[in-house]
Amino acid sequence: MPLPLDVVPNRTSRPTCLLREFYRDGACVRTSTLANLSTLSDEQIDAIRAELRGEPQRPVGELFEAIRSLPQGSVPIVSVALHKLDFARWLSSRAHSRTPLATTRWWHTTTLA
């Protein structure tokens, strides 16, 4: 059973919109409020109402525009390379291991940074 959105009118302010569920307790039908959606805009409430009805929504690609994108392909490559070289063992085998801050500073002086 779809969850209804109940709109409760207020005298002096905007109506309250509540997401509710109904359940049976013996012979009685009871109501439970799941969320108060009053702070959402009318467009957001309409979108939730349409989603609860099972109506198709617009694809995300139509809602957002990518302004800038950074390449992420090098991160997995470096991760695999460090794993194959057993880089963690190489760092920990030093007699004077560096602190995390010193390691971070050293890392930025290499070509891998």
C-alpha positions in Angstrom: 0.0 0.0 0.0 1.5 3.4 -1.0 2.2 5.8 1.8 0.0 8.8 1.7 1.0 12.4 2.1 -1.6 14.2 4.3 -2.0 17.9 4.1 -3.2 19.4 7.3 -4.5 23.0 6.9 -3.4 25.7 9.3 -5.3 28.9 9.9 -2.5 31.5 9.8 0.4 29.7 8.1 1.2 27.3 5.3 -0.4 23.8 5.5 1.5 21.0 7.2 2.5 18.1 4.9 3.0 14.8 6.7 4.2 11.4 5.4 2.1 8.8 7.1 1.6 5.1 7.2 -1.5 3.2 8.2 -1.4 -0.1 10.1 -3.9 -2.4 11.7 -3.8 -3.0 15.4 -6.4 -5.8 15.9 -9.7 -4.4 14.6 -8.5 -0.8 14.7 -6.7 1.0 11.9 -4.0 3.3 13.3 -1.9 6.1 11.8 1.8 6.7 12.3 3.6 9.9 11.1 6.9 9.0 9.5 8.1 12.5 8.5 7.0 16.1 8.6 7.7 17.5 5.1 6.5 21.0 5.8 9.9 22.6 5.4 10.2 21.3 1.8 9.1 23.4 -1.2 5.9 22.6 -3.1 8.0 21.2 -6.0 9.8 18.8 -3.7 6.6 17.7 -2.1 5.1 17.1 -5.6 8.2 15.1 -6.6 7.8 12.9 -3.5 4.1 12.5 -4.2 4.8 11.4 -7.8 7.5 9.0 -6.6 5.1 7.4 -4.1 2.6 6.9 -6.9 5.3 5.2 -9.0 5.5 7.8 -11.7 8.8 8.0 -13.6 11.0 10.9 -12.7 13.4 12.9 -14.8 16.9 11.4 -15.3 19.6 12.9 -13.1 21.5 14.1 -16.2 18.7 16.5 -17.0 18.7 18.0 -13.4 22.4 18.7 -13.1 25.1 20.1 -15.4 28.8 19.1 -15.0 30.8 22.3 -15.0 34.2 20.8 -14.3 35.5 17.2 -13.8 38.8 16.0 -12.6 40.4 12.9 -13.9 40.4 10.0 -11.4 42.0 7.2 -13.5 45.5 7.7 -12.1 44.5 7.0 -8.5 43.7 3.3 -9.0 46.8 2.9 -11.2 49.1 4.4 -8.4 47.3 2.3 -5.8 47.9 -1.0 -7.7 51.5 0.0 -8.4 52.2 0.7 -4.7 50.5 -2.6 -3.8 52.6 -4.6 -6.3 55.8 -2.8 -5.1 54.9 -3.6 -1.5 55.4 0.1 -0.7 54.0 -0.2 2.8 56.6 -2.8 3.8 59.3 -0.6 2.3 58.2 2.4 4.4 57.9 0.4 7.6 61.4 -1.2 7.1 63.1 2.1 7.7 65.1 2.3 11.0 63.8 5.8 11.7 60.2 5.7 10.6 58.6 9.0 9.9 55.6 10.5 11.6 52.4 10.7 9.5 52.9 14.5 9.1 56.5 14.0 7.9 55.5 11.2 5.5 52.8 13.5 4.1 55.3 16.3 3.6 57.8 13.9 2.0 55.1 12.4 -0.3 54.5 15.8 -1.8 58.2 16.1 -2.8 58.0 13.0 -5.0 56.6 12.6 -8.5 53.7 10.5 -7.2 52.1 13.4 -5.5 
